Amino acid sequence: MRGVLVCPSMDTKVDQASMRQWAAVAAIAAAAAVALGSASPRALQTTSAPATRTVLVKAAQIIDGRGGAPLRNGAVLIRGDRIERIGPAAGMTADRTIDLGSATVLPGLIDLHTHLTDEVGTNWESALLTTTPGRAAIYGAVNARTTLMAGFTTARDMGPTWPYTDIDLRYAIDKGSVPGPRLQVAGNYVSATGGAGDARQFSIYVDVPIVRNLADGVDEVRRVTRTNLKNGADFIKILATGAVMSKGIPPGAQQYSDAELAVAVEEATRWGKFVAAHAHGAEGIKAAVRAGVRTIDHGSMLDEEGARLMKEKGTFFAPTLYVGHAILNDNQTLNIPAYQVEREKAMQGTQEKAFALAMAHHLPIAFATDAGVFPHGENAREFKIRVGLGQSPMAAIEGATRIAAEAMGWSDRVGTLQAGRFADLIAVDKDPLADISELERVQFVMKGGLVHKTK
């Protein structure tokens, strides 16, 4: 029987490069629509003075992202796209001054776990049968702008439904065609047959191109790791366990062997890259940490042994807590299938225990959300969950600034307000140390010295 071909595969004359070109065209078209059509003059102001000119941003309080006491009546001096100096406002001058009055200024926020090209409410398995890479690219452009306006000036994209569309989105943002966060992107998942991320959840007579990155065995994992890096991935995302949002092996089960996980890290290291592991179950978490991954994302069933191992290895913990609340409470609005809701219900309480363990062991806890399951722009709702579980507001902010930047290997450019870093700043009206939910109401966004949002 002849199979149904959903989209041209890598074996046809229309290859991956062509798919990426479709996505790039769509992203640039979306950029025009977003930047010129929907953005109000006050929401998107990207005219910059020459690099030799200076801008002074003043505010009643400045939190620099390093965990120390806030600076009162401070100012950030910016030259071009970089911070030149931070200190008391008195006596500091510049060619232009932005006085934010009683506001609190912080570094631009960082989200380590987003899916920017996903259309919220469309299940990824269904998307493979009903949408196109171009559509994903357009949504990526829209979602990137929404994320930036919410105060997230940097993000990691943890894998699109349509392979490599996030790479084209990163390109369009870097080129200035699309407003959005600075991105590190995964390009595509590395997943095992029958595990999380296996797109073959349809009839055996249906072919879906994304399954070209399924990998079983050490040699195949090495091959798909190289494939992703060849195509422009900044890091490798490997699915070490099952998932809530995917059929197949349960979330608590380890789906890759220790040897398979180790070879992904080995190969990525050769390229000067790192591996981020999707891992819910305790054994999968520990296997990924032993293999040398840089971040454990989700980490829902972290146990004592795993926490000690992460501390020993210096592995970053990137839990995603708010998404569970969204799955349970908003599943009908978000069109989340019943089996995924049941998988989330089965893990209730485990994530909170894992977060408490991470705090008790003083792990570096980075900010991550899984935005794309729930609407982009609502990323900051994660803060309230973390503070409600006992994390201090300052520690929660550090997780979305300094610690997240360190997890990305970008601490020399983003995450803190220090001389030499990019001038990525946000501001909120009130004190987020008194009410962490203030970060859900960002009033001012600057990225690279350009004002994208102001009151």
C-alpha positions as CSV (number, residue, x, y, z in Angstrom):
1,M,0.0,0.0,0.0
2,R,1.3,3.4,-0.9
3,G,1.9,5.8,2.1
4,V,0.7,9.3,2.5
5,L,3.5,11.9,2.3
6,V,2.6,14.9,4.5
7,C,5.4,17.1,3.4
8,P,8.5,16.5,1.2
9,S,11.0,14.5,3.0
10,M,14.8,14.7,2.9
11,D,14.7,12.0,0.3
12,T,12.9,14.1,-2.3
13,K,14.2,16.9,-4.5
14,V,12.5,19.5,-2.1
15,D,15.1,19.2,0.7
16,Q,15.5,20.6,4.1
17,A,17.2,23.7,2.8
18,S,14.1,24.5,0.7
19,M,11.9,24.1,3.8
20,R,14.1,26.5,5.7
21,Q,13.9,29.0,2.8
22,W,10.0,28.8,3.0
23,A,10.3,29.5,6.7
24,A,12.7,32.4,6.2
25,V,10.4,34.1,3.7
26,A,7.5,33.7,6.0
27,A,9.4,35.1,8.9
28,I,10.4,38.2,7.1
29,A,6.9,38.7,5.8
30,A,5.7,38.4,9.3
31,A,8.3,40.9,10.5
32,A,6.9,43.4,8.1
33,A,3.3,42.8,9.3
34,V,4.4,42.9,13.0
35,A,6.8,45.8,12.9
36,L,4.8,48.0,10.6
37,G,1.2,46.9,11.1
38,S,0.4,45.9,14.6
39,A,3.0,47.8,16.6
40,S,2.0,51.1,18.0
41,P,4.5,54.0,17.7
42,R,5.0,53.9,21.5
43,A,5.3,50.2,21.7
44,L,8.1,49.9,19.1
45,Q,10.7,52.6,19.0
46,T,13.9,51.3,17.5
47,T,15.5,54.5,16.2
48,S,19.0,54.6,17.7
49,A,21.6,57.4,18.0
50,P,25.0,56.7,16.6
51,A,27.2,54.4,18.7
52,T,29.3,57.3,19.9
53,R,26.2,58.9,21.6
54,T,25.1,58.1,25.1
55,V,21.8,57.4,26.8
56,L,21.2,57.6,30.6
57,V,18.4,55.5,32.1
58,K,17.5,56.7,35.6
59,A,15.1,55.1,38.1
60,A,14.3,55.1,41.8
61,Q,15.6,51.5,42.1
62,I,18.0,49.3,40.1
63,I,18.3,45.5,40.5
64,D,21.5,44.5,38.7
65,G,20.7,40.7,38.5
66,R,23.7,39.6,40.8
67,G,21.7,39.2,43.9
68,G,23.0,42.2,45.9
69,A,21.0,45.0,47.5
70,P,19.2,47.3,44.9
71,L,20.8,50.6,44.0
72,R,18.6,53.5,45.1
73,N,18.3,56.5,42.8
74,G,20.6,55.0,40.3
75,A,21.3,55.2,36.6
76,V,22.6,53.1,33.7
77,L,24.9,54.8,31.2
78,I,24.7,53.3,27.7
79,R,26.9,53.9,24.8
80,G,25.6,52.4,21.6
81,D,24.3,48.8,22.4
82,R,26.4,48.3,25.5
83,I,26.4,49.4,29.1
84,E,29.2,51.7,30.0
85,R,28.6,52.3,33.6
86,I,26.0,51.8,36.4
87,G,25.9,53.9,39.6
88,P,24.2,56.7,41.5
89,A,22.4,59.0,39.2
90,A,23.7,62.2,40.8
91,G,26.4,63.7,38.6
92,M,25.9,61.3,35.6
93,T,25.1,62.9,32.3
94,A,24.5,61.7,28.7
95,D,23.4,63.0,25.3
96,R,19.9,61.7,26.1
97,T,18.2,60.9,29.4
98,I,15.3,58.6,30.0
99,D,13.9,59.3,33.5
100,L,11.7,56.4,34.7
101,G,10.9,58.1,38.0
102,S,9.7,55.7,40.7
103,A,10.2,52.6,38.6
104,T,12.4,49.6,39.3
105,V,14.9,48.8,36.5
106,L,16.2,45.2,36.0
107,P,18.2,43.3,33.4
108,G,16.2,42.0,30.6
109,L,14.7,38.6,31.6
110,I,15.7,35.2,30.2
111,D,13.5,32.2,29.6
112,L,15.5,29.0,29.0
113,H,12.5,26.9,27.8
114,T,10.2,28.3,25.1
115,H,8.7,27.0,21.9
116,L,8.3,30.2,19.9
117,T,7.2,28.8,16.6
118,D,4.3,26.9,18.2
119,E,0.7,28.1,17.6
120,V,-0.9,27.9,21.1
121,G,-3.9,25.6,21.0
122,T,-2.7,23.4,18.2
123,N,-1.3,20.1,19.3
124,W,2.1,19.5,17.8
125,E,1.2,16.1,16.5
126,S,-1.8,17.6,14.7
127,A,0.2,20.5,13.4
128,L,2.4,18.1,11.5
129,L,-0.6,17.0,9.5
130,T,-2.5,20.3,9.1
131,T,0.1,23.1,9.0
132,T,3.3,24.1,7.2
133,P,6.8,25.4,8.1
134,G,5.9,28.8,6.8
135,R,2.9,29.0,9.2
136,A,5.2,28.1,12.0
137,A,7.7,30.8,11.0
138,I,4.9,33.4,10.9
139,Y,3.7,32.5,14.4
140,G,7.4,32.5,15.5
141,A,7.7,36.1,14.4
142,V,4.5,37.1,16.3
143,N,5.5,35.2,19.4
144,A,9.0,36.5,19.4
145,R,7.7,40.1,19.5
146,T,5.1,39.2,22.2
147,T,7.9,37.6,24.3
148,L,10.1,40.7,23.9
149,M,7.3,43.0,24.9
150,A,6.8,40.9,28.1
151,G,10.3,41.8,29.1
152,F,12.2,38.7,28.0
153,T,15.1,40.0,25.9
154,T,16.8,36.6,25.7
155,A,15.4,33.1,25.4
156,R,16.3,29.5,24.5
157,D,14.0,27.9,21.9
158,M,13.8,24.2,22.9
159,G,12.8,22.8,19.5
160,P,10.1,23.6,17.0
161,T,7.4,21.2,15.6
162,W,8.7,21.9,12.1
163,P,12.5,21.3,12.1
164,Y,14.8,24.3,11.9
165,T,12.2,27.0,11.7
166,D,13.6,28.4,14.9
167,I,17.0,28.7,13.2
168,D,15.4,31.0,10.6
169,L,13.6,32.9,13.3
170,R,16.9,33.5,15.1
171,Y,18.4,34.7,11.8
172,A,15.6,37.2,11.2
173,I,15.9,38.6,14.7
174,D,19.6,38.9,14.5
175,K,19.3,40.6,11.2
176,G,16.8,43.1,12.6
177,S,13.9,42.0,10.4
178,V,11.9,40.7,13.3
179,P,11.7,42.2,16.8
180,G,12.4,39.5,19.4
181,P,14.7,38.2,22.1
182,R,18.3,37.1,21.6
183,L,18.0,33.4,20.8
184,Q,19.8,30.2,21.3
185,V,17.9,27.5,19.4
186,A,17.8,23.7,19.3
187,G,16.8,23.3,15.7
188,N,15.1,19.9,16.2
189,Y,14.6,17.3,18.9
190,V,16.8,14.3,19.4
191,S,14.3,11.6,20.4
192,A,14.0,7.8,20.5
193,T,11.4,5.7,18.7
194,G,8.3,5.4,20.9
195,G,9.5,8.1,23.2
196,A,8.8,11.8,23.8
197,G,9.0,13.7,20.5
198,D,8.3,10.7,18.3
199,A,6.1,12.1,15.6
200,R,5.1,8.6,14.4
201,Q,1.9,8.6,16.4
202,F,-0.1,8.1,13.2
203,S,-0.8,5.3,10.8
204,I,2.3,3.4,9.8
205,Y,1.4,4.5,6.2
206,V,1.9,8.2,7.1
207,D,5.3,9.8,6.7
208,V,6.3,13.0,8.6
209,P,9.6,14.6,8.0
210,I,10.3,15.4,11.6
211,V,11.0,11.8,12.3
212,R,14.2,12.1,10.4
213,N,15.7,13.0,13.7
214,L,14.6,9.9,15.6
215,A,17.7,8.2,16.8
216,D,18.0,4.7,18.2
217,G,21.4,3.5,19.3
218,V,24.7,5.3,19.8
219,D,25.6,5.7,16.2
220,E,22.2,7.2,15.3
221,V,22.3,9.6,18.2
222,R,25.7,10.8,17.0
223,R,24.4,11.2,13.5
224,V,21.4,13.3,14.4
225,T,23.4,15.4,16.9
226,R,25.8,16.2,14.0
227,T,22.8,16.9,11.7
228,N,21.3,19.4,14.1
229,L,24.6,21.2,14.6
230,K,25.4,21.2,10.9
231,N,22.0,22.9,10.3
232,G,22.7,25.7,12.7
233,A,21.6,24.5,16.2
234,D,23.2,26.4,19.1
235,F,22.8,23.4,21.4
236,I,21.4,19.9,21.4
237,K,18.0,19.1,23.0
238,I,17.8,15.4,23.9
239,L,14.7,13.9,25.4
240,A,16.0,11.7,28.2
241,T,12.6,10.6,29.4
242,G,9.0,10.4,28.3
243,A,6.9,13.6,28.3
244,V,3.5,15.0,29.4
245,M,2.8,16.5,26.0
246,S,3.7,13.4,24.0
247,K,2.4,9.9,23.5
248,G,4.6,6.8,24.0
249,I,6.8,6.0,27.0
250,P,5.6,7.5,30.3
251,P,7.1,10.8,31.6
252,G,8.8,9.0,34.5
253,A,10.6,6.4,32.3
254,Q,14.1,6.8,31.0
255,Q,13.9,6.6,27.2
256,Y,17.6,6.8,26.3
257,S,20.4,4.6,27.6
258,D,23.3,6.0,29.5
259,A,25.5,5.3,26.4
260,E,23.1,7.1,24.1
261,L,23.0,10.2,26.3
262,A,26.8,10.2,26.7
263,V,27.5,10.2,23.0
264,A,25.2,13.2,22.5
265,V,27.3,15.2,25.0
266,E,30.5,13.9,23.6
267,E,29.6,15.0,20.0
268,A,28.2,18.3,21.1
269,T,31.3,19.0,23.1
270,R,33.5,18.4,20.0
271,W,31.5,21.2,18.3
272,G,31.9,23.5,21.3
273,K,28.2,23.2,22.1
274,F,26.2,21.8,25.1
275,V,23.3,19.5,25.7
276,A,20.0,20.4,27.4
277,A,18.0,17.4,28.6
278,H,14.3,17.2,28.8
279,A,14.0,14.9,31.8
280,H,11.0,14.2,34.1
281,G,11.8,10.9,35.7
282,A,14.4,10.4,38.5
283,E,16.5,7.8,36.7
284,G,16.5,9.7,33.4
285,I,17.6,12.9,35.3
286,K,20.5,11.1,36.9
287,A,21.6,9.4,33.6
288,A,21.6,12.7,31.8
289,V,23.6,14.4,34.6
290,R,26.1,11.6,34.6
291,A,26.4,12.0,30.8
292,G,27.4,15.7,31.3
293,V,24.3,17.7,30.1
294,R,24.4,21.4,30.9
295,T,20.7,21.8,32.0
296,I,18.0,19.5,33.3
297,D,14.7,20.9,32.0
298,H,11.5,20.1,33.9
299,G,13.2,17.8,36.4
300,S,9.8,16.9,37.8
301,M,10.8,13.8,39.8
302,L,14.2,14.9,41.0
303,D,15.2,12.8,44.0
304,E,17.9,13.2,46.7
305,E,20.5,11.3,44.8
306,G,19.9,13.3,41.7
307,A,20.1,16.6,43.5
308,R,23.4,15.6,45.1
309,L,24.7,14.5,41.7
310,M,23.6,17.8,40.1
311,K,25.4,19.7,42.8
312,E,28.6,17.7,42.3
313,K,28.5,18.2,38.5
314,G,27.4,21.8,38.5
315,T,24.3,21.0,36.4
316,F,21.7,23.8,36.0
317,F,18.1,23.0,37.1
318,A,15.5,24.5,34.8
319,P,12.1,23.5,36.3
320,T,8.8,24.5,34.5
321,L,6.2,24.9,37.1
322,Y,3.5,27.2,35.8
323,V,2.9,25.1,32.7
324,G,1.5,22.3,34.9
325,H,-1.1,24.7,36.3
326,A,-2.0,25.8,32.8
327,I,-2.5,22.2,31.6
328,L,-4.7,21.3,34.6
329,N,-6.8,24.5,34.7
330,D,-6.9,25.8,31.1
331,N,-6.7,22.5,29.1
332,Q,-10.0,23.2,27.3
333,T,-9.0,26.7,26.2
334,L,-5.6,25.5,25.2
335,N,-7.0,22.5,23.4
336,I,-4.8,20.1,25.3
337,P,-5.8,16.4,24.7
338,A,-7.2,14.4,27.6
339,Y,-4.3,11.9,27.8
340,Q,-1.9,14.8,28.3
341,V,-4.0,16.2,31.1
342,E,-4.0,12.7,32.8
343,R,-0.2,12.5,32.5
344,E,0.1,15.9,34.2
345,K,-2.4,14.8,37.0
346,A,-0.2,11.8,37.7
347,M,2.8,14.0,38.4
348,Q,1.0,16.4,40.8
349,G,3.1,17.2,43.8
350,T,6.3,15.8,42.4
351,Q,7.4,19.1,40.8
352,E,6.9,21.0,44.0
353,K,9.0,18.4,45.9
354,A,11.7,18.6,43.2
355,F,11.8,22.4,43.5
356,A,12.1,22.1,47.3
357,L,15.0,19.6,46.9
358,A,16.8,21.9,44.4
359,M,16.6,24.8,46.9
360,A,17.7,22.6,49.8
361,H,20.8,21.5,47.9
362,H,21.5,25.1,46.6
363,L,21.4,24.1,43.0
364,P,21.6,26.8,40.4
365,I,17.9,27.2,39.5
366,A,17.4,28.9,36.2
367,F,14.2,30.3,34.9
368,A,12.2,28.3,32.4
369,T,8.5,28.1,31.4
370,D,7.6,25.9,28.4
371,A,5.8,28.8,26.9
372,G,4.0,27.7,23.7
373,V,2.0,25.2,25.7
374,F,0.4,28.3,27.2
375,P,0.3,31.8,25.5
376,H,3.6,33.5,24.9
377,G,3.9,36.7,26.9
378,E,2.6,35.0,30.0
379,N,6.1,33.7,30.8
380,A,6.5,35.8,34.0
381,R,3.6,33.9,35.7
382,E,6.3,31.3,36.6
383,F,7.7,33.8,39.1
384,K,4.7,33.7,41.4
385,I,4.7,29.9,41.6
386,R,8.4,29.8,42.6
387,V,8.0,32.5,45.2
388,G,4.9,30.7,46.5
389,L,7.1,27.6,47.0
390,G,9.6,29.4,49.2
391,Q,12.1,30.9,46.8
392,S,12.9,34.5,47.7
393,P,11.9,37.2,45.1
394,M,15.6,38.1,44.6
395,A,16.6,34.5,44.0
396,A,13.7,34.1,41.5
397,I,14.9,37.2,39.7
398,E,18.5,35.9,39.7
399,G,17.2,32.7,38.1
400,A,15.9,34.7,35.2
401,T,19.0,36.9,34.9
402,R,22.5,35.9,36.1
403,I,21.9,32.2,36.5
404,A,20.0,31.8,33.2
405,A,22.8,33.7,31.4
406,E,25.4,31.4,33.0
407,A,23.4,28.3,31.9
408,M,23.5,29.6,28.3
409,G,27.2,30.4,28.4
410,W,26.3,34.1,27.8
411,S,27.2,35.7,31.2
412,D,29.6,37.9,29.4
413,R,26.9,39.6,27.4
414,V,23.5,39.3,29.1
415,G,21.9,38.7,32.5
416,T,23.4,41.4,34.6
417,L,23.6,45.2,34.5
418,Q,27.4,45.6,34.3
419,A,29.8,47.5,32.1
420,G,30.4,45.7,28.8
421,R,27.1,43.8,28.8
422,F,24.4,44.5,26.2
423,A,22.1,47.3,27.2
424,D,19.1,45.0,27.8
425,L,16.9,46.6,30.4
426,I,13.3,46.4,31.6
427,A,11.4,48.4,34.1
428,V,8.2,47.9,36.2
429,D,6.2,50.5,38.1
430,K,6.6,49.0,41.6
431,D,9.0,47.0,43.6
432,P,9.1,43.3,42.4
433,L,10.9,42.4,45.7
434,A,7.7,43.3,47.5
435,D,5.3,41.8,44.8
436,I,6.9,39.4,42.4
437,S,3.9,39.6,40.1
438,E,5.0,43.1,39.1
439,L,7.2,41.3,36.6
440,E,4.0,40.3,34.8
441,R,3.4,44.0,34.1
442,V,6.6,45.2,32.4
443,Q,6.3,48.8,31.3
444,F,9.6,49.5,29.6
445,V,11.8,47.3,27.4
446,M,15.2,48.2,26.0
447,K,17.3,45.7,24.0
448,G,20.7,46.6,22.8
449,G,20.2,50.2,23.6
450,L,17.0,50.4,21.6
451,V,13.7,51.2,23.3
452,H,11.0,48.7,22.2
453,K,8.4,49.5,24.8
454,T,7.6,52.5,27.0
455,K,4.6,53.9,28.8
